[in-house]
Amino acid sequence: MFRRDSSASSSLESEAIEQTMERLPHGVRRLAAQLRTPLEIDELWEVLTDYENLSKFIPNLSSSQLVHREGPTVRLQQVGSQQLLGLRFSAQVQLELTEFRSEGLLSFKMVKGDFRRFEGAWRVNELADGCSLVYELTVQGCIGMPIALIEERLRDDLSSNLQAVMMEAKRRRG
């Protein structure tokens, strides 16, 4: 299912990122990336659910604000920003996230924002020698957004987001 992204692999072979991308009708893209790490699930979960601080370590995330929390359901307002073809683009989304801690699943979907569709999940799974961190995203750009231009950007972002979560968990570990 996943292909190895050698450009995003670290010096530890176990931390190489594997990716897959599906092209669906109407400019929809389904992407998934997986990273295996010796870190523990709790360490990664703590980083993933540190909503107010995500923009401090996730590349191209300008801001992340916790709008509302009710039990395992969280509402976030996020702004992403990046350079593409020499121009700066930004996009806003309001996401509803649901934490399924016992299953290691953090699912999200866009409630409103600059995409027609933006949904996915973060998953942490226990392995014999650590755990895997998986980021899945289904995205459909707004009308007029050239999906072909942002495809490579999406792939890079998934890899860099996985790396950023792992590096932040390592930093917090000390």
C-alpha positions in Angstrom: 0.0 0.0 0.0 2.7 2.5 0.9 5.8 3.4 -1.1 9.0 4.5 0.5 9.8 8.2 0.3 13.6 8.1 0.5 13.9 11.8 0.5 12.2 12.0 3.8 13.9 9.1 5.5 16.1 9.8 8.4 19.4 8.1 9.4 17.4 5.4 11.2 15.9 2.9 8.7 13.0 2.3 11.0 12.0 6.0 10.6 11.7 6.0 6.8 8.4 7.4 5.6 6.2 5.3 3.2 3.5 7.0 1.2 0.7 6.4 -1.2 -1.6 8.7 -3.2 -4.8 8.0 -5.1 -6.2 10.2 -7.8 -10.0 10.2 -7.5 -12.6 11.9 -9.7 -13.3 15.6 -9.6 -9.8 16.6 -8.4 -10.0 14.6 -5.2 -6.8 13.2 -3.8 -6.4 10.6 -1.1 -3.0 10.5 0.5 -1.5 8.4 3.3 1.9 8.5 4.8 3.4 6.2 7.5 6.4 6.5 9.7 7.7 3.8 12.0 9.5 5.0 15.1 10.8 3.7 18.4 8.8 6.3 20.3 5.8 5.3 22.4 2.2 5.8 21.5 1.6 8.1 24.5 4.5 10.4 23.4 3.1 10.8 19.9 -0.5 11.2 21.1 0.5 14.0 23.5 2.0 15.9 20.6 -0.9 15.3 18.2 -3.4 16.6 20.7 -1.4 19.7 21.8 -3.7 21.7 19.6 -2.7 25.2 20.7 0.9 24.5 20.0 0.7 22.6 16.6 1.8 25.7 14.7 5.0 25.9 16.7 6.4 22.7 15.1 4.2 21.7 12.1 5.7 23.3 8.9 3.4 25.6 7.0 0.8 25.8 9.8 0.6 29.5 10.6 -1.9 29.2 13.5 -3.9 26.6 15.3 -6.5 27.7 17.8 -8.7 25.5 20.0 -12.2 26.9 19.5 -14.3 24.4 21.5 -14.0 21.1 23.3 -16.8 18.8 24.4 -15.5 15.4 25.6 -13.6 13.7 22.8 -14.8 16.2 20.2 -12.6 19.3 19.4 -13.1 22.2 17.1 -10.0 23.9 15.8 -9.4 27.0 13.6 -6.2 26.6 11.5 -4.4 28.6 8.9 -1.8 27.1 6.7 0.5 29.2 4.5 3.3 28.3 2.0 5.2 29.4 -1.1 4.1 27.8 -4.4 5.5 29.0 -7.7 7.0 32.1 -6.0 3.6 33.1 -4.6 2.5 32.9 -1.0 -0.8 31.0 -0.5 -2.8 30.6 2.6 -5.8 28.5 3.4 -8.1 28.5 6.5 -10.1 25.6 7.8 -12.2 25.0 10.8 -11.9 21.3 11.7 -13.9 19.0 13.9 -11.7 16.4 15.4 -12.7 13.3 17.4 -10.3 11.6 19.7 -10.5 7.9 20.0 -7.6 7.5 22.4 -8.1 3.8 23.1 -7.9 3.1 19.4 -5.0 5.5 18.8 -7.2 7.4 16.3 -7.7 11.1 15.8 -10.1 11.7 13.0 -10.8 15.1 11.5 -13.1 16.7 8.9 -13.5 20.3 7.7 -16.6 22.1 9.0 -15.8 25.2 6.9 -12.9 26.5 5.1 -11.1 27.1 1.8 -11.4 23.6 0.4 -14.4 21.7 -1.0 -13.2 18.7 1.0 -10.6 18.2 3.7 -10.8 15.2 6.0 -8.7 12.4 7.3 -7.1 10.9 10.4 -3.9 10.5 12.4 -3.3 6.9 13.7 -0.8 5.6 16.1 -0.4 1.8 16.2 1.8 -0.2 18.5 4.5 -2.4 17.0 6.9 -4.9 18.5 9.8 -2.3 18.4 7.9 1.0 18.9 4.9 2.2 16.9 3.8 3.5 13.6 2.3 7.0 12.9 0.0 7.2 10.0 -1.5 10.4 8.5 -4.3 10.0 6.0 -5.8 12.9 4.1 -8.6 13.2 1.5 -8.6 16.7 -0.1 -10.4 18.4 -2.8 -9.4 21.9 -3.7 -11.7 24.8 -4.2 -13.0 25.5 -7.7 -10.1 27.0 -9.8 -7.4 25.5 -7.6 -5.1 23.5 -9.9 -4.8 20.2 -8.0 -2.0 19.0 -10.3 0.2 21.9 -9.0 -0.4 21.1 -5.4 -0.1 17.3 -5.6 3.6 17.3 -5.0 3.2 19.9 -2.2 0.6 17.7 -0.5 3.0 14.7 -0.6 5.8 16.8 0.8 3.5 18.2 3.5 2.4 14.8 4.7 6.0 13.7 5.1 7.1 16.8 6.8 4.1 16.8 9.2 5.0 13.2 10.2 8.6 14.1 10.7 7.6 17.2 12.7 5.4 15.3 15.1 8.1 12.7 15.6 10.8 15.3 16.2 8.6 17.2 18.7 7.9 14.0 20.6 11.7 13.3 20.7 12.4 16.8 21.8 9.8 16.5 24.7 11.3 13.2 25.7 14.6 15.0 26.3 
